[in-house]
């Protein structure tokens, strides 16, 4: 099987997974069980975990990609890995996280509370990091090495720090 066919199959599987997730969430909302809020929260947490895994792993791939020779087999492998991670896992997980997170904020809290607005601001920042990584992905795809491996090691901490802040806002609700 060629690399293009393998990529197409991976993309198809990801689309099927997203459709299944949409069907499950829609089914839950139609069914409207007494614990709907908890079911939506569970799916939201699953999406957030998937998104965060990608946000932490992608810059690590950039570290190794930075050290590879442009055009080399190693570099081409990193391009495929980074692209699939971003398109097939990270982007759908981000979209599901946002949609369900906003639903939870509306249903559970009516968008009331400083902690919630600070959390939403941090999620906007996390989305900005996500899109920044998307831009770096495009640079790597065209064999441009605009940042060093050391830079990517350092920037790898940004999603983690934002995640820590978000979790504190949600669990502790200090404001």
C-alpha positions as CSV (number, residue, x, y, z in Angstrom):
1,X,0.0,0.0,0.0
2,X,1.4,3.4,-0.9
3,X,1.9,6.3,1.5
4,X,-0.9,8.2,-0.2
5,X,-3.4,5.3,0.2
6,X,-2.3,4.9,3.8
7,X,-2.8,8.6,4.4
8,X,-6.3,8.5,2.8
9,X,-7.3,5.6,4.9
10,X,-6.1,7.4,8.1
11,X,-8.1,10.4,7.1
12,X,-11.2,8.4,6.4
13,X,-10.9,6.7,9.8
14,X,-10.6,10.1,11.4
15,X,-13.7,11.4,9.6
16,X,-15.6,8.3,10.6
17,X,-14.6,8.9,14.2
18,X,-15.7,12.5,14.1
19,X,-19.0,11.5,12.5
20,X,-19.5,8.9,15.2
21,X,-18.7,11.5,17.9
22,X,-21.3,13.8,16.4
23,X,-23.9,11.0,16.2
24,X,-23.3,10.1,19.8
25,X,-23.6,13.7,21.0
26,X,-26.7,14.3,18.9
27,X,-28.2,11.0,20.1
28,X,-27.5,12.0,23.7
29,X,-29.1,15.4,23.2
30,X,-32.2,13.8,21.6
31,X,-32.4,11.1,24.2
32,X,-31.9,13.8,26.9
33,X,-31.1,11.5,29.8
34,X,-31.1,13.1,33.3
35,X,-27.3,12.9,33.3
36,X,-26.9,14.5,29.8
37,X,-24.7,17.3,31.3
38,X,-22.2,14.6,32.6
39,X,-22.2,12.7,29.3
40,X,-21.4,15.9,27.4
41,X,-18.8,16.8,30.0
42,X,-17.2,13.3,29.5
43,X,-17.0,13.7,25.7
44,X,-15.6,17.3,26.2
45,X,-12.9,15.9,28.5
46,X,-12.0,13.2,26.0
47,X,-11.7,15.8,23.2
48,X,-9.6,18.1,25.4
49,X,-7.2,15.2,26.3
50,X,-6.8,14.4,22.6
51,X,-6.2,18.0,21.7
52,X,-3.7,18.5,24.5
53,X,-1.8,15.3,23.5
54,X,-1.4,16.8,20.1
55,X,-0.4,20.2,21.4
56,X,2.3,18.6,23.5
57,X,3.5,16.1,21.0
58,X,3.6,18.3,17.8
59,X,6.4,20.7,19.1
60,X,8.4,17.6,20.1
61,X,8.2,16.5,16.4
62,X,9.3,20.0,15.4
63,X,12.4,19.5,17.6
64,X,13.4,16.4,15.8
65,X,12.3,17.8,12.4
66,X,14.5,20.9,13.0
67,X,17.5,18.6,13.3
68,X,16.8,16.7,10.1
69,X,18.2,17.6,6.7
70,X,15.6,19.3,4.5
71,X,14.4,17.0,1.8
72,X,15.8,13.9,3.5
73,X,13.7,10.8,4.1
74,X,13.6,11.6,7.8
75,X,12.3,15.1,7.1
76,X,9.6,13.7,4.7
77,X,8.5,11.3,7.4
78,X,8.2,14.1,9.9
79,X,6.1,16.1,7.5
80,X,3.6,13.2,7.2
81,X,3.5,12.6,10.9
82,X,3.0,16.3,11.7
83,X,0.3,16.8,9.1
84,X,-1.7,13.8,10.1
85,X,-1.4,14.7,13.8
86,X,-2.6,18.2,13.1
87,X,-5.4,17.5,10.6
88,X,-6.7,14.2,11.8
89,X,-6.4,14.5,15.6
90,X,-5.7,18.0,16.8
91,X,-8.1,20.1,14.6
92,X,-11.2,17.9,15.1
93,X,-10.4,17.6,18.9
94,X,-10.1,21.3,19.1
95,X,-13.5,21.9,17.4
96,X,-15.3,19.3,19.6
97,X,-13.6,20.9,22.7
98,X,-14.8,24.3,21.8
99,X,-18.4,23.4,20.8
100,X,-19.0,21.2,23.8
101,X,-17.1,23.5,26.2
102,X,-19.3,26.5,25.1
103,X,-22.4,24.3,25.5
104,X,-21.3,23.3,29.0
105,X,-20.5,26.9,29.9
106,X,-24.0,28.0,28.8
107,X,-26.0,25.1,30.3
108,X,-24.0,24.7,33.5
109,X,-23.0,28.2,34.4
110,X,-24.9,30.6,32.1
111,X,-21.5,32.2,31.3
112,X,-21.4,33.6,34.8
113,X,-18.2,33.8,36.9
114,X,-14.8,35.4,36.5
115,X,-13.2,32.0,36.6
116,X,-15.1,31.0,33.5
117,X,-14.2,34.1,31.5
118,X,-10.5,33.6,32.5
119,X,-10.7,30.0,31.5
120,X,-12.3,31.0,28.1
121,X,-9.6,33.6,27.6
122,X,-6.9,30.9,28.3
123,X,-8.7,28.5,25.8
124,X,-8.5,31.4,23.2
125,X,-4.7,31.6,23.9
126,X,-4.5,27.8,23.6
127,X,-6.2,28.1,20.2
128,X,-3.7,30.7,19.3
129,X,-0.9,28.3,20.1
130,X,-2.6,25.7,18.0
131,X,-2.8,28.0,15.0
132,X,0.8,29.1,15.6
133,X,1.8,25.4,15.4
134,X,-0.3,25.2,12.2
135,X,1.8,28.0,10.7
136,X,5.0,26.2,11.7
137,X,3.7,23.1,10.1
138,X,3.3,24.9,6.8
139,X,6.9,26.2,7.1
140,X,8.3,22.7,7.8
141,X,6.2,21.3,4.9
142,X,8.0,23.7,2.5
143,X,11.4,22.8,4.1
144,X,11.8,26.1,5.9
145,X,13.5,25.8,9.3
146,X,12.5,29.2,10.8
147,X,13.2,28.2,14.4
148,X,15.8,26.1,16.2
149,X,15.3,22.8,18.0
150,X,16.0,24.7,21.2
151,X,13.2,27.1,20.5
152,X,10.7,24.3,20.0
153,X,11.8,22.6,23.2
154,X,11.0,25.9,25.0
155,X,7.7,26.7,23.3
156,X,6.6,23.1,24.0
157,X,5.9,24.3,27.6
158,X,3.3,26.9,26.5
159,X,0.4,24.5,26.0
160,X,1.2,22.8,29.3
161,X,1.2,26.1,31.3
162,X,-2.1,27.1,29.7
163,X,-3.6,23.7,30.5
164,X,-2.5,24.0,34.1
165,X,-4.2,27.4,34.4
166,X,-7.4,26.2,32.7
167,X,-7.7,23.2,35.0
168,X,-7.2,25.4,38.0
169,X,-9.9,27.7,36.8
170,X,-12.3,24.8,36.2
171,X,-11.6,22.8,39.4
172,X,-10.8,25.5,42.0
173,X,-12.8,28.4,40.5
174,X,-10.7,30.9,42.5
175,X,-12.5,34.0,41.1
